[in-house]
Amino acid sequence: MLEIPEAIVLSKQLNQTIKGRRIKEASAAESPHKFSWYFGDPAEYDALLRGRTIEGAEPYGGRVEILAEGAVMHFGDGANLRFFEAGEKLPAKRQLRVTFDDGSSLIGTVAMYGGLWAFPAGEMDDNFYYTAAKEAVPPLSDKFGYGYFLSLFNEKSLKMSAKAFLAAEQRIPGLGNGALQDILLNGKIHPRKKMNTRSDEHRRGLFDSGKSTLAAMAEAGGRDTERDLFGSPGGYNTKLSKNTVMSLCPNCGGAVRKESYMGGSVYFCERCQEK
């Protein structure tokens, strides 16, 4: 799933690859998918995008937005984006195809669920999740300082578990169940631990871990559990993920455990992250 590091990486790759290219044609919903979400009628994507030139891409939380002369393509956390040069074989099943005038293509696919929205600029401004992502303070920006982090705590969020605090209710859009595993490990906080049981020192450690871990993931090209614009896995080797379950903690050598929690899996070190 797209999270903050992957959105940053994909946006950079898109700017290096398709910026300045002119859209020859577009097609959406070629392969029906029950949990693919579009803006309006996907049959109208071609009329909206055809003939427009790509101006650039930006990351917003765990989302990627591409601007094309007054039109917008916006991709949510479950969308997978791939670039193909002219002549390369395209995936048979795809939820979005954007072909450029040089024959290259941007392909969007969805495995479990995901949004592939295309719309005139300004037409999604009434969507809560869209505006929350665009207006959020990016965790890797200077504006996201320790004072801002502390402002996210209130009577309700203090009673939440560490996982819920980081990943629920759009407090930090784009920080999901994938990236938070290593953040919590490096911050030495168990995912089930209530935030009101943590000391100021622990909260400072969680803030520092969030900054440094997300930066390491983005700088390495994303997590090794996800793929980039060219189909290659990210270069950041996750410490806690589906790739490392049943292994030993790289920080202390303790046993890594997996449990179901809040609709997903959590991984933790029994030694570093005591309950």
Protein Blocks (a to p, Z undefined) as FASTA:
>chain_A
ZZfklmmmmmmmmmmmmgopacfbdcehklgcfkbccehjfklmmmmmgopacfbdcdeh
jaccddeehiacdddfkbccddddehiacdfbdcbdcddfkopacddddfkbccddddde
hilmmpmklmmmmmpccfkbmklcfklmmmmpcfklmmpcfklmmmgghlaghiafklmm
mmmmmnopafklcfklpcfklmmmmmmmmmmmmmmmmmnopafkbccfkopacfbdcfbd
fklgoiacfklopacddddeehiacdddfklmcZZ
